[in-house]
């Protein structure tokens, strides 16, 4: 049974919830990694998401056994995005304010454009170049010596891991663009999250051992939020919304996520909204919007 497209108003409301959920997930992760090793954070969150997605797919009649042709895209999404991106973010955010981390994490389109040109033969237009240049200027602003301590090794490590995370996500996006779909993206998302959970659990057990977690109601609620809202419901909602709204609308809307994350980190964690950070975020988000949102023809 396939889910029909949603009415436009309903889809916009649902999409707004996704942006809010993903934006809030960054300061939530920042808080969780204070008490739980980072690999176990993403493992537990992914496991919760897998259970919820299993129920959603089963309830909608969309639970399938992947075909052989589905395996490459399951790997292409689960490993670079759900495993590598999530792990690098969870480790890097320990050394970087959440507001800065989310801006760096959403530089992904900067890497998608040249990768798509190189591996998919997509034409890099003047609009891409201008937008990329504006966004890169934002990155330069974030790392200028007046606002960034180049002698702080922990800060260098954290920022480097977050930029590497955004590049890993870009690898996944470029692969998905070139993939010939057999099953639908939503039918495969459970299997992607399940595979990610297995890989993450093995990695967490090997590198961090069995965790000693001082469980509290607030910690449990934060992990549930990350698994249910930040993972399962967000993936489900995006799959539904993508069938109901134009691609340009969703692309522009997702750019609100770092804005939500930065503001929520300032409110919940007391992180300062410095002029440098706000200026860099404006340049990066604006440049990405300019370089990735295509104009309608005619």
Buried (B, 14 or more C-beta within 10 A) or exposed (E): EEBEBBEEEEBBEBBBBBBBBBBBBBBBBBBBBEBBBBBBBBBBBBBBBBBBBBEBBEEBEBBBEBEEEBBEBBBBBBBBBBBBBBBBBBBBBBBBBBBBBBBBBBBBBBBBBBBBBEEEEBEBEEBBEEBBEBBBBBBEBBBEEEBBEEEEEEBBBBBBBBBBBBBBBBBBBBBBEEBEEBBBBBBBBBBBBBBBBBBBBEBBBEEBEEBEBEEEEEBEEBBBBBBBBBBBBBBBBBBBBBBBBEEEBBBBBBBBBBBBBBBBBBEBBEBEBEEBBBBBBBBBBBBBBBBBBEEEEE
